[in-house]
Amino acid sequence: MKAQPIRDVDWTAARDIRRDLESETKDLLVAAARRVFSEKGYDAATIGEIAAAAEVSRPTFYVYCATKSEMFRVVASRLRDELLEAHHHPREVADDPVLLSRASVEAFIDLFVENIELMDEVAKQSLSDPAIAELNEDIVGKPYRRTYRHIMRLQEAGVANPLVEEHYVARLMRTVNLAAAAEIRTRPALRGFYIDQATLAYLAMIGYTGDTSMLSIDPDAVRADDERDDATAAEARAASAAPAPAE
């Protein structure tokens, strides 16, 4: 076989390097857009702010996306993929109803903690952009359908006797997880507690009959956190009330 000219080898290597660099640049832009959309909202965000946040030029932005709306679709698509990935767990977890329930709740809550504002923007833009509406349907609908199927599997296995209608439980868990995420944002030290509480709420609603003792229901965790907050607030008040040192 005829040897490949060295200039072709060099060109191929250079092309691969350029492709990698371009992928990194796009990832930087998408991550920056995600932050800007979350902080400012879609309407107030500008292409210039996204480019600045990514530390690239405005013309570089246009290499990857023609418009702000196109970039928002990319951001929403990645959020959708992350939410759907949250339901994929190792077999040793998937085979245990309590471990699987907690792992799914934990994955969703962690995503919600980071993306509450962005999800609100996706929902808002879905009202006027058909492409975003389709992504939002996946973001909301697919986790709901997976939760419903999980409830039905446990019911068929004879370890669940839902106390609330199955479809309603599946829809309600999004609200439960969002509420837990909001609590964790203000009380990050209680992350594990609120994940356990949301999991227990789910298992209680579906009438799970197995052992749930691994999940925390200790109210002392909240009480201790309240006491820490009170102590911190008292220290701040004392510091502000202290007389200024004489000059």
C-alpha positions as CSV (number, residue, x, y, z in Angstrom):
1,M,0.0,0.0,0.0
2,K,1.3,3.4,-0.9
3,A,2.5,5.4,2.1
4,Q,0.5,8.4,3.0
5,P,2.3,11.7,2.4
6,I,3.5,13.3,5.6
7,R,1.6,16.5,4.7
8,D,-1.6,14.5,4.7
9,V,-0.8,13.1,8.1
10,D,-0.1,16.5,9.5
11,W,-3.3,17.9,8.0
12,T,-5.4,15.1,9.5
13,A,-3.8,15.7,13.0
14,A,-4.4,19.4,12.7
15,R,-8.0,18.9,11.7
16,D,-8.6,16.6,14.7
17,I,-7.0,19.1,17.0
18,R,-9.1,21.9,15.6
19,R,-12.3,19.8,16.0
20,D,-11.4,19.2,19.6
21,L,-10.8,22.9,20.2
22,E,-14.1,23.8,18.5
23,S,-16.0,21.3,20.6
24,E,-14.4,22.8,23.8
25,T,-15.3,26.3,22.6
26,K,-18.9,25.3,22.0
27,D,-19.1,23.7,25.4
28,L,-17.8,26.9,27.0
29,L,-20.4,28.9,25.1
30,V,-23.3,26.5,26.1
31,A,-22.2,26.6,29.8
32,A,-21.9,30.3,29.7
33,A,-25.3,30.7,28.0
34,R,-26.8,28.4,30.7
35,R,-25.5,30.7,33.4
36,V,-26.7,33.8,31.7
37,F,-30.2,32.5,30.9
38,S,-30.5,31.3,34.5
39,E,-29.4,34.5,36.0
40,K,-31.1,37.0,33.7
41,G,-33.8,35.1,32.0
42,Y,-34.2,34.6,28.3
43,D,-35.6,38.0,27.4
44,A,-33.0,40.0,29.2
45,A,-30.0,37.9,28.2
46,T,-27.9,39.1,25.3
47,I,-25.5,37.4,22.9
48,G,-22.8,39.8,24.0
49,E,-23.2,38.7,27.6
50,I,-23.1,35.1,26.7
51,A,-19.9,35.6,24.6
52,A,-18.3,37.6,27.5
53,A,-19.2,35.0,30.0
54,A,-17.5,32.4,27.8
55,E,-14.6,34.7,27.3
56,V,-14.9,34.6,23.5
57,S,-15.7,37.2,20.9
58,R,-19.2,37.9,19.7
59,P,-18.2,36.7,16.1
60,T,-17.1,33.4,17.7
61,F,-20.6,33.0,19.1
62,Y,-22.0,33.2,15.6
63,V,-19.7,30.4,14.4
64,Y,-21.7,28.0,16.6
65,C,-25.2,29.6,16.8
66,A,-26.9,32.0,14.5
67,T,-29.3,33.4,17.1
68,K,-30.0,33.6,20.8
69,S,-33.0,31.4,20.4
70,E,-30.9,28.7,18.7
71,M,-28.5,28.8,21.6
72,F,-31.4,28.5,24.1
73,R,-32.6,25.4,22.2
74,V,-29.2,23.8,22.7
75,V,-29.2,24.7,26.4
76,A,-32.7,23.3,26.8
77,S,-31.7,20.1,24.9
78,R,-28.8,19.5,27.2
79,L,-31.0,20.0,30.3
80,R,-33.5,17.5,28.9
81,D,-30.7,15.0,28.4
82,E,-29.5,15.4,31.9
83,L,-32.9,15.0,33.4
84,L,-33.6,11.8,31.4
85,E,-30.2,10.4,32.4
86,A,-31.2,10.8,36.0
87,H,-33.3,7.7,35.8
88,H,-30.4,5.4,34.7
89,H,-28.9,3.5,37.7
90,P,-26.7,0.4,38.2
91,R,-28.4,-2.9,38.5
92,E,-27.7,-3.3,42.2
93,V,-29.7,-0.1,42.7
94,A,-32.4,-0.8,40.2
95,D,-33.2,-4.1,41.8
96,D,-34.0,-2.5,45.2
97,P,-37.2,-0.5,45.4
98,V,-36.0,1.8,48.2
99,L,-32.5,2.3,46.8
100,L,-33.9,3.0,43.3
101,S,-36.5,5.4,44.6
102,R,-33.9,7.3,46.6
103,A,-31.4,7.4,43.8
104,S,-34.0,8.8,41.3
105,V,-35.2,11.4,43.8
106,E,-31.6,12.4,44.6
107,A,-30.7,12.7,40.9
108,F,-33.7,14.9,40.2
109,I,-33.3,17.0,43.3
110,D,-29.7,17.7,42.6
111,L,-30.5,18.8,39.0
112,F,-33.4,20.9,40.3
113,V,-31.1,22.6,42.9
114,E,-28.9,23.8,40.0
115,N,-31.5,24.5,37.4
116,I,-34.7,25.8,39.0
117,E,-34.5,29.2,37.2
118,L,-33.5,27.6,33.9
119,M,-36.4,25.2,34.0
120,D,-38.7,28.1,34.6
121,E,-37.3,29.8,31.5
122,V,-37.8,26.7,29.4
123,A,-41.4,26.4,30.5
124,K,-42.0,30.1,29.7
125,Q,-40.4,29.9,26.3
126,S,-42.3,26.7,25.5
127,L,-45.4,28.9,25.2
128,S,-44.1,30.6,22.1
129,D,-41.4,28.3,20.6
130,P,-42.6,24.9,19.3
131,A,-39.1,23.4,19.5
132,I,-38.8,24.4,23.2
133,A,-42.3,23.1,23.8
134,E,-41.3,19.7,22.5
135,L,-38.2,19.7,24.8
136,N,-40.2,20.9,27.7
137,E,-42.7,18.0,27.2
138,D,-39.7,15.6,27.5
139,I,-38.4,17.4,30.6
140,V,-41.8,17.2,32.3
141,G,-43.5,14.2,30.6
142,K,-40.8,11.5,30.4
143,P,-39.9,11.5,34.1
144,Y,-43.6,11.4,34.9
145,R,-44.1,8.4,32.7
146,R,-41.1,6.6,34.1
147,T,-42.3,7.2,37.7
148,Y,-45.7,5.9,36.7
149,R,-44.2,2.8,35.3
150,H,-42.2,2.2,38.4
151,I,-45.3,2.5,40.6
152,M,-47.1,0.0,38.4
153,R,-44.1,-2.5,38.6
154,L,-44.1,-2.3,42.4
155,Q,-47.8,-2.7,42.5
156,E,-47.6,-5.8,40.2
157,A,-44.8,-7.2,42.4
158,G,-47.2,-6.9,45.4
159,V,-45.0,-4.5,47.4
160,A,-47.1,-1.4,46.8
161,N,-50.7,-0.5,47.4
162,P,-51.1,3.1,46.3
163,L,-53.0,5.3,48.7
164,V,-53.2,8.0,46.0
165,E,-54.1,7.5,42.3
166,E,-51.0,6.4,40.4
167,H,-51.0,9.1,37.7
168,Y,-51.4,11.8,40.3
169,V,-48.5,10.5,42.4
170,A,-46.3,10.4,39.4
171,R,-47.2,14.1,38.6
172,L,-46.9,15.1,42.2
173,M,-43.4,13.9,42.6
174,R,-42.1,16.7,40.4
175,T,-43.6,19.2,42.9
176,V,-42.2,17.2,45.9
177,N,-38.7,17.2,44.4
178,L,-38.8,20.9,43.5
179,A,-39.9,21.7,47.1
180,A,-37.0,19.6,48.5
181,A,-34.6,21.4,46.1
182,A,-35.8,24.8,47.3
183,E,-35.2,23.7,50.9
184,I,-31.7,22.4,50.1
185,R,-30.8,25.7,48.5
186,T,-31.4,27.5,51.8
187,R,-30.2,24.6,54.0
188,P,-27.5,22.8,52.1
189,A,-26.4,21.0,55.3
190,L,-29.7,19.2,55.2
191,R,-29.4,17.8,51.7
192,G,-29.5,14.2,52.7
193,F,-32.4,14.8,55.1
194,Y,-34.6,16.4,52.4
195,I,-33.8,13.7,49.8
196,D,-34.8,11.0,52.4
197,Q,-38.0,13.0,53.2
198,A,-39.0,13.3,49.5
199,T,-38.3,9.6,49.0
200,L,-40.4,8.7,52.0
201,A,-43.2,10.9,50.7
202,Y,-43.1,8.9,47.4
203,L,-43.0,5.5,49.1
204,A,-45.8,6.5,51.5
205,M,-48.0,7.7,48.6
206,I,-47.6,4.4,46.7
207,G,-48.2,2.4,49.9
208,Y,-44.8,0.7,49.8
209,T,-44.9,-2.3,52.2
210,G,-41.2,-3.0,52.5
211,D,-38.5,-1.7,55.0
212,T,-37.8,2.0,54.7
213,S,-35.7,2.2,57.9
214,M,-32.6,3.3,55.9
215,L,-34.3,6.7,55.2
216,S,-34.0,9.4,57.8
217,I,-37.1,10.8,59.5
218,D,-35.1,12.4,62.4
219,P,-36.5,15.9,63.1
220,D,-33.4,16.6,65.2
221,A,-31.6,17.3,62.0
222,V,-33.8,20.2,61.2
223,R,-33.8,21.4,64.8
224,A,-30.0,21.3,65.0
225,D,-29.8,23.3,61.7
226,D,-32.3,25.9,63.1
227,E,-30.1,26.2,66.2
228,R,-27.0,26.8,64.1
229,D,-28.9,29.5,62.1
230,D,-30.1,31.2,65.3
231,A,-26.5,31.2,66.7
232,T,-25.1,32.6,63.5
233,A,-27.8,35.3,63.4
234,A,-27.1,36.2,67.1
235,E,-23.4,36.5,66.4
236,A,-24.1,38.8,63.5
237,R,-26.4,41.0,65.6
238,A,-23.8,41.2,68.3
239,A,-21.2,42.2,65.9
240,S,-23.3,44.9,64.3
241,A,-24.2,46.3,67.8
242,A,-20.7,46.4,69.0
243,P,-19.2,49.9,69.3
244,A,-16.7,50.9,66.6
245,P,-13.1,50.9,67.8
246,A,-11.9,54.4,68.7
247,E,-9.5,55.9,66.2
